[in-house]
Amino acid sequence: MIKLTELQSSRAVVDDLAQAYDFDIDRASQDYSWIRLTPEHRFLVIAGESTGGAFLAYGDGDFDQMPILYVTSEGQAGKVASNLSEWLAIVVAVPHWQDLLHFSGGGDLAEMRRTAELVNGRYAEKVANSARTHLMTVLAMQEEISDPIAVFHRNVAATDCTVVAADGWRYESLFNKFRSDDLRI
């Protein structure tokens, strides 16, 4: 089980996650007081991303073992992993996870797989093999998920918590209605 303190203790790990995977632990210190969960859960912002979104560990128990909720700056939220270790395995295996959500056809697993095939090559240069290798070694990530897209899909589909805006509006699902045919490469 990977712990948040492990990530925070290595500047190289923090930098790799931020630069190669847009999972920026340094952004966790920003003001996220606007986040209100429904149903109400305690949470800890563990990272942010470049467009203003946030990753939260939420629920009861040890934060490292809690589910991870991703909140976008555009009014979407959803569970992306069962815990921090699983999220890191997904993001390292599927660095284009945001495209899979955007072009999911409303949450269709087959559509997410088609999107993955189309965008895979786009990320070959962006995601440095050295970052992946470094993270896998330093964080002892020997256990890779055999089907990370299916695990990711299952988590988002099983979202049990969302964000409510100050005016009472509930954030929407992370699954978008666009399909892989809409993707311009």
N, C-alpha and C positions, 0 to 999 in steps of 0.2 A: 504494500500500500504506500503510495507516494504521499508525502505530507507537504503542505503549503510551506512550512518552515524550511524544508529541503530546497524548494524552489527559490525562496527568498534569500537563502544563504549563499547562493552562487550568482554573481553578477553575469557570468557567461551564460548560465541557464536562463536568467531573466531576459537578457538581450536576445538569445536565440528564439525564445518563445514570442517575444514582441516583434522582432524583425521578420522572422520566417513564417510565423503562424498568427500574427495579430492578436495574441493573447498576452496583454501587457499588464504585468503585475504591478508596475509602478503607478498605473492609472487607478488602482484600487483606492488610493488616498484622496481621490477627487470627491466632491460633494455629491452623494447619492441620496440625500435626505428625502428626495421626491419619490423614492420607491416605496410603495405600499403593496404588500402581497395579500392575495385572497385565494384560499382561506389564509388567515393570518398565521405566519410562521416567523420564527426568528431567522435572521440571515446574516451573512457576512459577504461583502463584496470582495472577491478574491482577485479580480482582474477587470480591465476595461479593454476596449478595442478602438481602433482609429476613427470610427464614425460616431463615437459617443456611447456605444452600447456597453453593457456591463455583464459580468459573469458572477453569479451569486451561489454560494453554498447555502442551502436552506433546510430547515427541519429541526429535528432533535438529535442530540448526541454530539459526537466529535465532528467538527466541520470537514475534516478530511474524508469522512465516510458519508457525508450528506449528498443528496442529489445536487446537480448543477443546473441552474436556471440561467438562460441567456435572455437578456432584455435589450431590445434594439432601441435606438433613438427615434425610430419611425413608428412606434406603437405596437410592436409585436413582442411576445414573450413565450418561452416554452422551455421545458426540461430538455437538456441535451445529453445528459449522462447520469448514471447512477451514483457516481462519486468522482472525485478529482482524478484518480488514477485512470478510470475509464475514459474521462474526457481527454486526457493527454494522449491516450492510445488512439482515440478517434481522430483528434486533430492532427497528430503526426502521420497517421495513415491516410487521412482524407483532408489535406490542407485546403481544399476548395469546398469545404462543407457549407459555406454561405451560398454558393451557387446551387448546391443540391437543394437547399431550402427554397431559393428563389425560383428555380425551374423544376419544382416538384409536382406540378399539375394538381395542386391541392392536397398533396401528401401521398402520392402514388409511388410506391417503392420501385416499381419497374421504370417509372419516369426518372426517378432519382439516379438509378443505375445508368440510364441512357445519357443523362446529363454528365455523369462522372466520366463516361467514355469520351464525350466530346471535349470536356475541359481539362482532362488529365494532362495533355501535352502542354497546355498553357502554363502550368505550374512547375514544369521541370526546371526552368531557369530561376523562377522566383524562390522556390523552396530549395535552399542549398542542401545537397546531400550531407555536407559536413555538419549542418545544424541538426539534422535528423540523427546522424550517427552519434554526435556528441550527446544529445539528449537521451538516446537509447542507452548509451554507456553510463553516463553520469547518474541517471535516474534508475538504472537497472531495470529498464523496460523490456525484459526478455519476453514477457507474455504479450504477444500481439493478438488483437482480436481477429478471429478468422473471417468475419464478415462485418467490417466496421460500418458499412452503409446500412445494413439491416439493423444493427444495434442502434445506430444513430436514429434511424427512422422509428424504431420501436420506442425509443425514449421520447422523441418529440410527440408521437401519437399518444403516449401515455401521460402527457402533461397533466399534473394534478394541482398546479398552482399557477397563478398569473399575477400580473401587476394591474393595479387600479389607479387611474389618474386622479388628480385632486378633484376633478369634476364628476367622478364616479364612473367614467368610461373605462371599460375593461379592455386591456390590450388583446390584440388578435393573435391567432395561431402563427407560429413561425413558418408554416407551410404557405407558400404563395401559389397562385393559380397558373402562373406561366409554365410552359412546357419546354422541353428540350428543343423543339422545332422553333421556338421563339429566340433561341440563343444565337447571337451574332458573333462568330469567331473570326 
